[in-house]
Amino acid sequence: MSSSQEFLQGMMGQPVLIKLKGGREIRGILKSYDLHMNLILQEAEEVQKDGNTRKLGTLIIRGDNVIMISPA
């Protein structure tokens, strides 16, 4: 298991902050991932530049859009 897979496994069920290409940031609870780093988040919300959030619900994020994943 690679270090990124170990990190993601440790974050399962925990809140994470995802930075995406294009500058968007998404926060939510990590429910699942795969080898391509496709992610499923529950209770996802977009964190906007002004600090406000926009609720998105359950979200699938393609791994090729992910720049960074960190604990929220």
C-alpha positions in Angstrom: 0.0 0.0 0.0 1.4 3.4 -1.0 1.8 6.2 1.5 -1.1 8.2 -0.2 -3.4 5.1 0.1 -2.4 4.8 3.8 -3.2 8.4 4.4 -6.6 8.1 2.7 -7.4 4.9 4.6 -6.6 6.8 7.8 -8.9 9.6 6.8 -11.9 7.4 6.1 -15.0 8.8 7.9 -13.1 12.0 8.8 -13.6 15.5 7.6 -11.2 16.5 4.8 -10.4 19.6 2.8 -9.9 19.0 -0.9 -8.2 21.6 -3.2 -9.1 21.3 -6.8 -7.7 22.5 -10.1 -9.1 25.9 -10.8 -8.9 27.1 -7.2 -12.0 25.5 -5.8 -12.0 24.1 -2.2 -14.4 21.4 -1.1 -14.8 20.2 2.5 -16.6 17.0 3.5 -16.5 13.6 5.1 -14.4 11.1 3.1 -16.5 8.0 2.5 -14.6 6.2 -0.2 -11.7 6.4 -2.7 -10.1 4.2 -5.4 -6.6 3.7 -7.0 -7.1 6.8 -9.2 -7.9 8.9 -6.2 -11.5 9.4 -7.2 -13.2 10.4 -3.9 -16.7 10.2 -2.5 -17.5 12.9 0.1 -20.7 13.1 2.2 -22.0 16.4 3.6 -19.7 18.2 1.1 -19.7 21.9 0.9 -17.7 24.3 -1.3 -15.6 26.8 0.7 -15.8 30.1 -1.2 -13.1 32.8 -1.3 -15.0 35.0 1.0 -15.3 32.3 3.6 -18.9 31.5 2.9 -19.9 27.9 2.2 -22.3 26.3 -0.3 -23.8 22.9 0.6 -23.4 20.2 -2.1 -24.5 17.0 -0.3 -22.9 13.7 -1.5 -20.2 14.4 -4.1 -17.9 12.3 -6.4 -14.7 14.0 -7.2 -12.5 12.7 -10.1 -8.9 12.1 -8.9 -7.4 14.0 -11.8 -9.0 17.2 -10.5 -7.4 16.9 -7.0 -4.4 19.0 -6.1 -4.3 18.5 -2.4 -6.1 16.6 0.4 -5.7 17.6 4.1 -7.6 17.0 7.3 -10.3 19.7 7.7 
